[in-house]
Structures are given as structure tokens and as C-alpha cells.
Amino acid sequence: MTLVFTLAGMPLLWAQYKSEKAATIPLEHFYIERQKSGVLRLLLSKLHVSLSTGYGQVFVNHKLDSFGIIQQPDSLPLIFDHDNAGVRYGDWFNKVTPSTYPTTSGAFSVNSDTATIGFRSKTFSIPLKATVHVEIDRYRIGGGYSYEFTHLGKFKPISYGGSISSFSPQANNFFLKKYFLLLGAKVYRYYEYVVVVDANVGGYKLGSQFDDSLIKKGMYFNLGVSLEREMSEYFKVFVRPSFEFKNYKLSIPETSQSITHRLNAAYLSIGATYRLPELRRCFLKDCHAQINHAHGNREYRSRRHPIYKKQNPHYGENYPTLIKYKGKNKKKLNPY
């Protein structure tokens, strides 16, 4: 593209060139088209990577429908199929362990035909989660992986607490792995604060202490609301409360029955999100430009803004508030 102007009767040529090699007149009389980043960096700049951790309260419980409980003095509770009281089990959470402990006099026995029986436990977990997503307008789509340390508390009976004792399963500590699809949308913005609703939907794998041959798992669903604080166009921090639904069925050998264990959980997570900038950082250590700028025909971003500090790409905001207006100076009528 070439534009021709006339100044004092003399033609003056302004041209736009793709590169310096194509220019044939002095530099002050033409403009070379700026070269932005490559295709790979442009694509990577669309990805938002998040890391988070926090605390989870897991509400573990199960009901022993079609089973009964035998509680013998000075012993742990055993369960049995109500159709065959002679076959008893001493573990029914992570695997099934038959028991040969003989029934003694004075044992307490209750059947699910006459009462609601089962156990519950309060459990805590510490998750470490990583996600990657892209943003299309106000919507988000991506995926992630979570690795959680889980500690089981004692299982307490939901009924007959005076006659049935509590117990601790063999798998009282285990690691839970989750992989999921992430879907979300921004629903509200107030300056640099953003509210996002999202969902994690996927599968999970229990620890090695669990007998996978007897366990049938479904998908899990995690619904949450994130409050995000944008520190800059590349970096943000967030707090995310959420609630999760998941369960699995443990089949009991020698019977046609199974026990459904529910592991619903409430989480409070904190984390940070980083997006790779599209432009490279300026290579000149002494460059004080606060906006996106060019050296030669290549465009760079400012090196005066760390990733945690806000910058408008069209004009610099390195010090949007002067020191004389900060802190105790706010109360002074004359800040000078």
C-alpha cells in the first residue's frame, strides 16, 4: 500500500513495507509493518493454566439394606446377608473380608428388615488440582486433574449407637485421583473482580487399598462458584467454594447384594491462574516503556510490569496512585 502527498509542490512518498529489506528510502519516510508473535505463541496465549489447593470435608456414609449387623462383646461389628446369617464379613468399605469369628452368647443382632442400619464417617481431604481451559467470550471449556490425600475418621453407626460399636476401616488413609471436563461462565464483574460459576464432571480412581474387581464407580459432579481477582491481564487469584457428588458400589461375594458408599464432599479451594502473554517481554533492560511497543519491526510488551500488576495494554499503569495519596496521607486535606 502506498500513499502520496504533495508538500510545497513536491511529492512526498509514505509507504508501508513488510520488512526492512523491502524499504528503498530513508527510515524516517516510511513505516515498516510490525511483526507480532508466531502462531505457536499465539495459540498458547489462549490457554489459562490454574493450580489450586485447599480443604475438603467428605461426608462418607452407607446404608446396609438387605444386610444385618452382629455386635459381639469386645469385638468389632460384623455384617451378614439377612438370607444367610452364617456368612459374615468384617470389612465392607474398600474390600470384602469374610469373618470366621464364632458367634458367642450375649451378641447383639439387628436386621435391616426391622430397622435402618448403616455407618457414617467425617473425613477430610487435601486436594491439589491443575486445570487448563480456554475462554470464548464469557464461557470457559477445558479439563483438569486432581490428586487428593484423604483421611477417614471412625465409622459410627447411624442407629443403635449404644449397642453397636464404631470401627476404623483398614484403608483409613488413601489417595484419590480425579480427571474431569471443566465447563464454566462469567456471570458478574465489578472492576477487577469476577464471579464465575463452573462444573467439573469426570471420573475418579480410588487408592490401591481398594479392590477394583468388586467396585463399580459412576461419574462425579463438582459444582462451584469462583471469586476471581484479576491482578493483571495474565495473572489472577481466586477462591472457590464447591460441593461434590460421588458414590460407588461394592459387590459382596457369595450374595447378589452390593453396598452403596456415598462420598459427597464440600471444598474450599484457593489458587492462581496464569496465561502466557502473546507478546514477548522487551529485551532491553533499560527500556522504560509502559505500553506495548516496537523495536525495529517487532512488537514487545513492557518489562516494567510484573505478571501480578495490572497494565492497560494501550497506556501504562505502573503507578496509577501516587504515594502521597496512599495510606495515612489519605486523611490529609493538603497531601503536599
C-alpha positions, -999 to +999 in steps of 0.1 A: +000+000+000+014+034-010+001+069-001+013+100-020+011+136-005+021+169-020+040+194+001+050+228-014+046+213-049+069+184-042+057+149-040+064+131-007+061+093-005+049+074+026+049+036+022+042+006+043+067-023+040+066-059+052+103-058+062+133-035+063+148-052+032+119-041+011+124-004+021+142+017-005+140+052+011+153+067+044+137+052+076+120+085+086+099+084+054+082+051+057+066+027+082+075-009+085+047-033+094+051-046+129+057-084+133+038-100+162+045-133+178+045-166+160+015-189+156+026-213+184+029-185+209-004-170+198-022-204+203-005-209+237-016-175+248-052-186+246-046-213+274-053-204+310-034-227+335-046-229+371-032-245+402-051-247+435-052-264+468-075-262+499-095-283+523-123-307+518-149-322+542-161-355+529-193-370+543-189-408+539-220-429+546-237-461+536-268-480+545-269-518+549-301-526+531-306-564+528-279-569+555-278-573+592-252-564+619-239-587+647-221-570+676-203-593+699-188-582+733-152-568+730-153-572+692-158-552+660-192-552+643-198-578+616-223-577+588-243-606+573-267-613+544-301-615+560-308-646+539-277-663+553-267-653+588-239-679+588-218-659+563-203-628+579-179-600+568-155-579+588-147-553+562-170-539+536-157-504+527-127-508+504-128-546+501-147-576+514-132-597+542-151-628+553-151-634+590-148-668+608-152-654+643-178-676+661-209-661+675-210-661+713-238-657+737-248-621+745-242-609+710-264-581+697-280-586+663-302-563+642-316-568+607-324-542+580-358-557+577-368-542+611-345-511+613-325-486+593-288-496+598-255-484+585-225-463+593-212-428+586-178-410+589-165-375+588-134-374+566-111-346+555-091-343+523-064-320+509-066-317+471-040-305+447-057-296+414-045-284+380-067-272+351-063-259+316-091-240+298-097-216+270-122-187+272-146-179+244-164-146+252-177-152+287-176-190+285-149-215+296-141-250+285-112-272+294-101-301+316-081-310+347-066-335+371-068-336+409-048-356+434-062-357+469-049-371+502-079-384+521-081-394+558-111-414+570-124-409+605-141-436+625-173-451+612-201-446+636-235-464+635-264-443+623-287-462+648-283-483+679-252-464+689-254-478+724-253-514+712-231-512+680-195-500+683-176-477+660-148-490+639-119-478+616-115-494+582-082-507+570-080-480+543-081-450+567-056-431+545-056-432+507-051-410+477-080-401+454-073-393+417-098-374+396-099-364+359-126-342+346-141-318+320-144-282+330-173-260+319-180-225+332-192-190+326-186-155+339-218-142+355-208-109+371-179-083+370-171-055+393-139-037+381-112-063+386-134-088+405-152-115+385-177-142+396-176-174+377-199-205+380-184-237+368-187-275+369-162-303+369-176-336+355-155-367+352-143-400+367-121-409+396-098-437+408-096-448+445-064-458+462-045-491+458-062-504+490-095-507+472-105-539+454-113-527+419-127-561+409-156-556+433-162-519+429-184-502+403-180-464+401-200-438+383-191-402+373-187-375+398-201-339+397-185-309+413-204-276+412-188-244+424-186-206+424-153-188+420-145-153+431-115-141+410-093-111+415-075-100+383-040-089+392-031-083+356-042-094+321-020-125+326-024-134+363-054-138+387-060-153+421-093-170+432-113-185+460-137-214+450-162-230+474-178-261+458-199-292+466-193-326+450-214-357+445-199-392+440-205-427+451-195-463+443-210-498+448-191-526+465-203-561+455-205-587+482-193-622+471-215-652+477-245-629+476-264-610+450-262-578+471-240-547+470-234-518+493-235-482+480-209-459+496-215-422+492-186-398+493-202-364+489-179-335+499-177-298+504-145-280+494-129-246+498-101-240+474-076-212+468-054-209+437-040-188+409-044-187+371-017-178+346-020-170+309+011-169+287+014-134+272+010-132+234+039-107+231+075-114+242+089-093+270+111-064+259+147-074+256+162-040+266+168-039+303+169-001+303+136+003+283+111+022+304+081+019+280+050+010+299+029+001+269+031-025+241+058-010+218+081-019+190+119-021+185+126-022+148+097-041+132+089-064+162+064-057+189+071-063+226+053-059+259+066-037+287+092-051+311+081-026+338+051-047+347+054-080+367+027-105+360+009-097+392+004-060+384-023-045+363-014-029+330-037-015+303-020-025+270-028+009+254-013+030+281+009+022+311-005+020+347+027+012+366+018+037+393-019+045+390-020+061+425+007+084+438+024+076+471+013+110+485-023+098+482-018+064+499-020+052+535-021+078+562-019+106+535-055+099+525-067+118+556-047+150+548-066+179+532-034+190+516-013+159+506+017+181+500 
